[in-house]
Structures are given as structure tokens and as C-alpha cells.
């Protein structure tokens, strides 16, 4: 196994900067997820690690070895793509064994590796089938098996679940996590799906416009986003943002955006003492807004309660998404299914102010 280190990695396509001065270290046996919107540079970074793209500048290390000038086949990596890339004329066994045959492994060793991978992935009864005789999930497992038999130092996975339906995606996601725990191979996984990132990664690296925004554990990203982009990208539904002003009164600091006037907890107030009278971006997650009538877990008071109008409600089973408005401000609240919120009617909601966020509108960096 091996760590992977990127130092000041950049990749340009003429005038387009796909990856911009990316520095990142993936620890041995770690499962790291590269996540971001389409076009953010995550797949390009992965292809540079694989050797399928030549870095414009910077260094790529696998283990302690600089691999910028090493051919893809000699980097000791295995890659799983979005499309399965199986040979249609070969059966499952031959698809999984093909790379080993090219490297002239002994027949007995090939058979051992393929059988072990097939047992691990539940493919024992499918080894004689052609790809056209398999379901999408089975084909993806064959593609994984082909990578596993290589016994590489590093797995590189480029959105391997995106072609699967929702139910199969959840199932295969769990299989991948178990597989990583069993094999302990350093894995870099690319996705644009933040749910996949949150559930799979030991750490998550968030990219936007080719630049690294934040690298952290899933809960740290969710609870302490470094900037507006990370706060809005991680979490579903997305965090609510409102332009507001910091005001002092009665020894307290409030966030005011008429009709909202919400008192900051002491932990937040201490960090923004020098910003009184200035504009900020107030952020609150939908999960931290409660229907006051349902005995919320935070004590309701004038300092954290406001009445808003319900525009639309979306029941989704265990919860209800309520779209709320007041004087040009729009919010989404993730409410308990027992809520009596009705479209077009007022609703009194309580904010968990300890879990709210403030951002600098100029730099977009987090203030709290």
C-alpha cells in the first residue's frame, strides 16, 4: 500500500486551468473522496495521478516515488471508470484475468486471484457469462474485480456508481466501503454526489474551479465549513443564506435582516465583536429550523423565534420540507412529519442559533 501526495499540481488545457496549484496528501490505506460540481477539476486530478494526463506543473508521488515521468502501467495503480469498459466478447473470468495475462502471470496465480476476487464480490456463479448477460450492478462488480486482482498500491475510482439506479447505488456503496475495509488499499474516489462523499470518505476534499476549498472529515465539513461554497455544497437540502447586518443591543449581538432579528450565542458573538454594523452572510441549515408548536429541542424565545409564511410544503416521509418566505427572504426548513404547516399560512419557527454560521460577504470565508 502507499500514500499519494500532490504538490502544487496544475493542469492547463490552453487557456483553461482545470487544476490550479493543488496540494493534497492521501494517507496509506485511507479512503479519500474528491467532490465538487461538474467541471471543478476532480476527474482531471485523478487522471493526472493515473498518468492519463500529463501535469502542466507540480509533483505527483505514489509512496516515496516521484511518478510524473512514469508511464501509467508502471505506477502500480488500478482505475475503475464511470463506464464499465468490459470486453464484450470475453466472459467475466477472462475480463478479470486479462490484465494479469498481459503481464504474463502464471496461470495458477491468475486463477487464484480471480477466484478470490469473485468470491469477495459475489461473482462465483457468473464467471462464464458475457457482459451482455449481466445487470448493471454485476458489470460494475466485474470492473471492480478486474481492479482488485491487480493487487495495486492505489485504487482510483471515477464516479463508478453514477450509471446505477438509486437502490443499487446505495447497495453498491455499502459493498465498496466493506471492500475497502477488508483490503485496506489506498483509495481516491471521485464523485459529484455529496451524499456519496459524506457516507464513504474517511476524508473529503472539496474542489471548485480547480482549487481546493477544504479537506476534512465528513462531520467537520458539515459542521464547520471553511467558506460559503463548502457550506452550500455539503448538506441536503443546502444551507440557507441571508444577507444581514450585525447589531448590538442590551449587551448582546444580533443578526438583523428584517423581519429576522436573532441573537447570537456567546461563542459566536465573541468572534465578531469587531464587525458591528457590518454586512455578513447568515447561514442556517434546514435541519436546524424547528416548528415551535412541536416542542423543539432548543428552548424558544424572542431571541431565536420568528414568524414566516409557508410557500410550499413537500412531505417526504419522515420529514417535511417547508419553503418559507418573509419580505424577500427565502428559507427551507426540514421539519418533523407531524408539523401542521400549511401552504399560504404563517408558521412560527425556532432557530438553533448555536449551529448557525456567519460568513464574510467579501472573502466568503467563515467568521464563526
C-alpha positions in Angstrom: 0.0 0.0 0.0 1.1 3.6 -0.3 0.3 7.2 0.3 -0.3 9.6 -2.6 0.9 13.2 -2.4 0.2 16.0 -4.8 2.4 19.1 -4.5 1.4 22.3 -6.3 -0.3 20.3 -9.1 -1.6 22.3 -12.0 -3.1 21.2 -15.3 -4.0 23.6 -18.1 -5.7 23.0 -21.4 -4.5 26.0 -23.4 -6.2 29.0 -21.6 -8.4 26.8 -19.4 -7.0 26.0 -15.9 -8.5 22.6 -14.9 -6.5 22.1 -11.8 -5.0 25.0 -10.0 -2.0 24.6 -7.7 -3.5 21.6 -5.9 -1.6 20.3 -2.8 -3.1 17.2 -1.1 -1.8 14.2 0.8 -3.7 10.9 0.9 -2.5 8.7 3.8 -1.7 5.0 3.4 -5.0 2.9 3.5 -7.1 6.0 3.5 -10.4 6.3 1.5 -10.3 9.9 0.3 -13.2 11.4 -1.8 -12.7 14.2 -4.3 -16.0 16.0 -4.6 -17.3 19.1 -6.4 -19.6 20.2 -9.2 -19.1 19.2 -12.8 -16.0 20.9 -14.3 -14.3 21.5 -10.9 -11.2 19.5 -11.9 -11.6 16.4 -9.8 -11.5 13.9 -12.7 -8.6 15.8 -14.3 -6.7 15.5 -11.0 -7.4 11.8 -10.9 -6.3 11.3 -14.5 -3.0 13.1 -13.6 -2.4 10.7 -10.7 -3.1 7.8 -13.1 -0.8 9.1 -15.7 -3.6 9.5 -18.3 -3.0 13.3 -18.3 0.4 15.0 -18.1 0.6 17.6 -15.3 1.5 21.1 -16.5 3.4 21.7 -13.3 3.8 20.2 -9.8 4.8 16.8 -8.5 2.9 13.6 -8.0 4.2 11.0 -5.5 3.0 7.4 -5.0 4.7 6.2 -1.9 8.1 7.9 -1.9 8.4 7.7 -5.7 8.0 10.7 -8.0 5.8 9.4 -10.8 5.4 12.4 -13.1 7.5 10.7 -15.8 6.4 7.2 -15.0 4.1 5.5 -17.5 0.6 4.6 -16.3 1.2 0.8 -16.4 4.3 1.2 -14.1 2.6 3.3 -11.4 1.0 0.3 -9.7 -2.5 1.7 -9.7 -5.8 0.3 -10.7 -8.6 2.5 -12.1 -12.4 1.9 -12.1 -14.2 4.2 -14.6 -17.8 5.5 -14.8 -18.4 3.2 -17.8 -17.5 -0.4 -17.1 -15.2 -0.7 -20.1 -15.6 -4.5 -20.2 -14.6 -6.5 -23.3 -18.0 -7.7 -24.7 -16.6 -10.9 -26.4 -14.9 -12.1 -23.2 -16.7 -13.8 -20.2 -16.4 -12.5 -16.7 -13.4 -14.7 -15.8 -11.4 -13.5 -18.9 -12.3 -9.9 -18.3 -11.0 -10.1 -14.8 -7.9 -12.0 -15.8 -7.0 -10.1 -18.9 -4.6 -7.6 -17.2 -2.8 -10.4 -15.4 -2.4 -12.3 -18.7 -0.8 -9.3 -20.3 1.7 -9.2 -17.5 2.4 -12.9 -18.0 1.4 -14.0 -14.5 1.5 -17.8 -14.0 -1.9 -19.5 -14.8 -2.3 -20.8 -11.3 -1.7 -17.3 -9.8 -4.3 -15.8 -12.2 -6.8 -18.4 -11.2 -6.2 -17.8 -7.5 -6.6 -14.1 -7.8 -9.7 -14.2 -10.0 -11.4 -16.8 -7.8 -10.6 -14.8 -4.6 -12.0 -11.6 -6.1 -15.1 -13.3 -7.5 -15.8 -14.8 -4.0 -15.3 -11.4 -2.4 -17.7 -9.7 -4.9 -20.3 -12.5 -5.2 -19.5 -13.3 -8.8 -18.6 -17.0 -8.4 -21.7 -18.2 -10.4 -21.2 -15.6 -13.1 -17.6 -16.3 -14.3 -18.8 -17.9 -17.6 -21.3 -15.2 -18.5 -20.6 -12.4 -21.1 -21.2 -8.8 -20.1 -24.4 -8.6 -22.0 -25.9 -11.2 -19.8 -25.2 -9.2 -16.6 -27.1 -6.5 -14.8 -25.6 -3.0 -14.4 -24.6 -3.8 -10.8 -23.0 -7.1 -11.8 -21.0 -5.4 -14.5 -19.7 -2.8 -12.1 -18.6 -5.6 -9.7 -16.7 -7.2 -12.6 -15.0 -3.9 -13.3 -14.1 -3.7 -9.6 -12.9 -7.3 -9.7 -10.6 -6.6 -12.6 -9.0 -3.8 -10.5 -8.8 -6.0 -7.3 -6.9 -8.8 -9.0 -4.1 -6.4 -9.8 -3.5 -6.0 -6.0 -2.3 -2.4 -6.7 -0.9 0.1 -4.3 -3.7 2.6 -5.1 -7.3 2.4 -6.3 -8.5 5.3 -8.4 -12.3 5.4 -8.9 -14.0 7.9 -11.2 -17.7 8.1 -10.4 -18.1 4.3 -10.6 -21.7 4.3 -9.3 -23.2 7.0 -11.5 -24.7 4.6 -14.0 -26.6 2.6 -11.4 -30.2 3.2 -10.2 -30.8 4.7 -6.8 -31.4 1.5 -4.9 -28.5 -0.3 -6.5 -26.2 2.7 -5.9 -26.9 2.5 -2.1 -26.2 -1.2 -2.0 -23.0 -1.0 -4.1 -21.9 2.0 -2.0 -22.1 -0.2 1.1 -20.2 -3.0 -0.7 -17.4 -0.6 -1.6 -17.0 0.5 1.9 -16.8 -3.1 3.2 -14.4 -3.9 0.4 -12.1 -1.1 1.3 -12.1 -2.1 5.0 -11.2 -5.6 4.0 -8.4 -4.8 1.5 -7.1 -1.7 3.1 -5.9 -0.3 -0.2 -5.4 3.5 -0.5 -8.4 4.7 -2.5 -9.1 8.0 -4.2 -12.8 8.2 -5.2 -14.2 11.0 -7.5 -17.9 12.0 -7.3 -20.2 15.0 -7.7 -22.7 13.4 -5.3 -22.1 14.9 -1.8 -24.2 12.1 -0.2 -21.8 9.5 -1.6 -18.9 11.7 -0.3 -20.3 12.0 3.2 -21.1 8.3 3.6 -17.9 6.8 2.1 -14.9 9.0 2.7 -12.5 8.9 5.7 -11.8 12.5 4.5 -13.3 14.6 1.8 -11.5 17.1 -0.4 -13.9 19.7 -1.8 -12.9 21.3 -5.2 -14.3 24.2 -7.1 -12.9 25.8 -10.3 -9.8 23.7 -9.9 -9.0 25.0 -6.5 -9.0 23.2 -3.2 -11.7 24.6 -0.9 -11.4 22.4 2.2 -10.1 18.9 3.2 -11.6 17.4 6.3 -13.7 14.6 7.8 -17.4 14.4 6.8 -18.8 15.8 10.0 -16.2 18.5 10.2 -17.1 19.7 6.7 -20.8 19.7 7.6 -20.4 21.4 11.0 -17.5 23.8 10.3 -17.4 24.7 6.6 -14.5 26.9 5.7 -16.4 29.1 3.3 -19.7 29.8 1.6 -19.0 27.3 -1.2 -18.4 24.4 1.1 -21.3 25.4 3.3 -23.7 25.4 0.3 -22.3 22.3 -1.4 -22.2 19.9 1.6 -25.6 19.1 3.1 -29.0 18.3 1.6 -31.1 20.4 1.4 -28.5 23.1 1.0 -27.7 25.6 3.8 -29.9 28.7 3.8 -28.1 32.0 3.3 -29.4 35.5 4.1 -27.6 38.9 3.8 -27.8 40.5 7.2 -26.3 43.1 9.5 -24.6 42.7 12.9 -26.1 45.0 15.5 -25.5 45.5 19.2 -28.3 45.8 21.8 -28.7 45.2 25.6 -25.2 43.8 25.7 -25.9 41.2 23.0 -25.1 41.0 19.3 -27.9 40.3 16.9 -28.2 39.3 13.3 -30.8 41.5 11.6 -32.4 41.0 8.3 -36.0 42.4 8.6 -38.2 40.6 9.8 -35.4 38.4 11.3 -33.7 39.7 14.5 -31.8 36.8 16.0 -29.5 36.9 19.0 -26.1 35.3 18.5 -24.9 32.9 21.2 -21.8 34.0 23.2 -19.5 31.7 21.3 -20.4 33.4 18.0 -20.6 36.9 19.4 -17.0 36.8 20.7 -15.7 36.2 17.2 -17.5 39.1 15.6 -17.1 41.8 18.2 -15.1 44.0 15.8 -17.7 43.7 13.0 -20.7 45.5 14.5 -22.6 47.4 11.9 -21.1 45.5 9.0 -22.8 43.2 6.5 -22.5 39.4 6.9 -24.0 36.4 5.3 -26.1 34.5 7.9 -26.2 30.7 7.3 -28.5 28.1 8.8 -29.1 24.5 7.8 -32.7 23.4 7.2 -32.3 20.7 9.9 -31.7 23.5 12.5 -35.0 25.2 12.0 -37.9 23.8 14.0 -41.7 24.2 14.2 -42.3 25.9 17.5 -45.5 24.0 18.1 -43.7 20.7 18.2 -41.6 21.2 21.4 -38.3 21.7 19.6 -35.0 20.5 21.2 -33.9 24.2 21.7 -35.7 26.5 24.1 -37.8 29.0 22.2 -37.6 32.7 23.0 -37.9 36.1 21.3 -34.1 35.8 20.6 -34.4 32.8 18.3 -38.0 32.7 17.1 -39.6 34.3 14.0 -42.9 34.0 12.1 -42.6 33.3 8.4 -45.1 32.4 5.7 -45.2 28.9 4.3 -45.0 28.9 0.5 -44.9 25.2 -0.3 -44.6 22.0 1.7 -43.0 18.8 0.4 -43.8 15.7 2.5 -41.0 13.1 2.0 -41.9 10.6 4.7 -40.1 11.1 8.0 -39.8 14.8 7.4 -41.4 17.7 5.5 -39.5 20.3 3.6 -41.2 23.7 4.2 -40.3 26.6 1.9 -40.7 29.8 3.9 -40.6 33.4 2.9 -40.8 36.9 4.6 -40.1 40.2 2.9 -37.9 38.9 0.2 -36.1 36.3 2.3 -36.5 32.6 1.4 -35.6 29.7 3.7 -36.0 25.9 3.5 -36.8 24.1 6.8 -36.6 20.4 7.3 -39.4 19.8 9.7 -40.8 16.9 11.6 -43.5 15.0 9.7 -46.0 15.9 12.5 -45.8 19.6 11.5 -49.1 21.4 10.8 -47.5 23.8 8.3 -49.9 24.6 5.6 -49.2 26.3 2.2 -50.0 30.0 2.4 -50.3 30.2 6.2 -47.9 31.7 8.8 -45.6 29.4 10.8 -43.6 30.2 13.9 -40.2 28.7 13.7 -37.3 28.4 16.1 -33.6 28.6 15.1 -30.9 26.6 16.8 -28.6 29.6 17.0 -25.6 27.6 18.3 -25.5 25.8 15.0 -25.8 28.8 12.7 -22.9 30.3 10.7 -21.6 33.7 9.7 -19.6 34.4 6.6 -17.7 37.5 5.2 -19.5 38.6 2.1 -16.3 39.9 0.5 -14.0 37.0 1.1 -16.7 34.3 1.6 -14.6 32.9 4.4 -16.3 31.6 7.6 -16.4 34.0 10.5 -17.9 31.5 13.0 
